Amino acid sequence: MDGMTRRLQMFVSFWAYPLLGAVLLYVGDRFDSRRDSVEYFWPVASGILLWTLIEYLLHRFVFHPRLDSARIERMAHELHGNHHRHPRDPHKILASISMSLPISALIFSAVWLGTGDLFTSTGVICGVWAGFLYYESVHYRLHTSNASGLLGYQRRWHFHHHFVNGNVCFGVTTPLWDAVFRTLRRK
């Protein structure tokens, strides 16, 4: 596999999710034409907030499980442990679409079952994808380059998790849920 093909596979989420989002927004708008597109604001904003919670929960409980199960520990290591051992390897930073797409389908299905509304479900999943892509770009940048400003803050926060204490700082894009669940970095 040549370098260009490998890079395209690595960054597939950055073109696939915007394309899927555009299709879903179009379909959602067609099936519920009595609504104005501006009404997507709250579902999308809710999806972004939901993403930050998903990011925290996945990182804390799936990628760093505290269970007495060798099988689950092996799975977590495959999903995330290699990233901790090789934090600058760009191929171990981004989530694969084969992992993120099924999770997206579960989230979309749960929201649709909970609301019974395609328009809202579409807005929420597009917000989740926007949050996910922000996470992916921030996470990639934190591990592959120096950063200042907000990214510098996020880098210090995330590297504390990587290199000082792996039991705190599970949020990459925001410390919100670390504050809520008391896993903030101790000074």
N, C-alpha and C positions, 0 to 999 in steps of 0.2 A: 504494500500500500504506500503510495507516494505521500509526501508531506502535505500537499494541498488537500488531498482527499481526507487525510487524518485530521487536519485542522477543520475542514468543513463538518466532519462528524462530531468533532469536539464542540463546535459552536452551533449545532443544529437547532437548539432551543431558541436561539436568537432570531431565526427566521421562521421556524415552524409555529411557535406560539403566537406571534403577531398575525400570521396568516390564518391560523385556526380561529384566533380571536375575531378577526375581520369577518370571517365566514359565519361564526356564531352570532355576532352582533347583527349581521345582515338577516340571518334566519330569524333570530329573536324579534327583530323589528318587523319583519314581514308577517310573522304569526301573531303579532300583537301591535297592529298598526294604529290602534287608538291611543297609544302612548307616544310621547315626544322623546326623541333621543336624549334630551337633557335629563330625563328621568333616570338615565343610567348612572348619574353621578353617585347617588347613595349606594346602590349595589356594588359599583366598582370600588368606591371608598371602603365599603365593608369588606370586600374581597382582599384589598390591600392589608387591612388590619388583620383579617383572618390569616393571611399568609404569614404575618409576623409571629402569630401564635403557632402556626404549623411549623415554621422554621425552628422556633424554640423547642417545641415538643419533640420533633423528629431528632434534633441534635441532642437533646438531653436524654430522652428515653429509648430511642431506637438506635442511635449511633453510639451512645454511651450507656448501655443497659447495666443495671445493678442487679443481676440475677445470677443464681447458681446453676447456670445451664451452659455447658461447653458449646453446644450447638448454636445457641443464640449469640454467645460471645464470638464464635467463629464468623457467623453471619455479619455481626456488627463490625468485626475487624475487616472483612472483605468490603463492606459498604463504606467504612469510614476510617478504620485503623491505618490502612495504607496511606491515607492522606496525612495522618498525624506523623507517620514515619518518614514521609517524603513530602513535606509541606510546600516545596517550591516546584514540584513536578506538575506542569500544567495539565497533564492527563489524569491527575488524581484530585483536581480541584473542582471541576464542574460535574454536575449530576448528569447521568445519561438520560436520554429521552425515554429509553426503555424502562427506566425506573420512575421518571416524573410523569409520564403520560398515564399509566394506570392509577397513580395517586390522584391525578387531575380528574380522571373519570369517576373515581370514588367521591371526590369532593363535589363535582358537578351533580352526580346522582343524589347525594345526600341533601344538597341544597334544593334540588328539584323536588325530591320527595317531601322535604320539610316545608317548602313554600307552595308547591303545586303550580309554580309560575315559571315558564320558560324565560321570559324577559328578565326577571330577577336573577335566575340561575345563571343566565348568560353574563349578566353584568358582574355577578360575584366571581365567576370563574375567570373572567377577563381581569378583574382586580387581583385575584390570586396570581395569575400569570404575570401581571405587571410587577407585583411584589417579588415573585420568584426571579424574574429576569433582572430586577434591581439587585437582589441578593446575589445572583450568579455573577453579575458584572462587578459588584463590590468585592465579593469573595475572591474572584480571579485577580482583580487589581491589588488586593491586599497582599496576596502571596507572590505576585510577580513583579512588583515595582514599589518604589518608595512613594509615600503619600503624605500630603499635608492637609490642613483644614479638617473638614468632616471625615474624609477618608483616613487621615492620620489618626484621628481619635478612634475610628472604627478598627484600624490596624492595631493600635496599642491594646485595645479591648480584646480583640480576637487573638492576638499573639500572647496575651496573658493566659488565655485558655489553652493555647497550644504549648507554651514553653514554661509556664509557672504553675498553674493549677487547672487541671482538666475537669474539675468539679464545679467550676463557676464560669460565667461569661458565655452562656450557650447561645445568646442572641448575637448574630453577626451584623445585621443591619440596624438593630435598635436594642438598647438595654431595657426596654419597657417590661418585657416578661421576666427578665432577671430581677428587676425591682419587685414585681408582683409576687414572684415565687421565691424571693430571697436567695438568689444565687448571684448576687452582685459581687464584683471584685472587692475584696477587703483591702484597704490601704495599709 
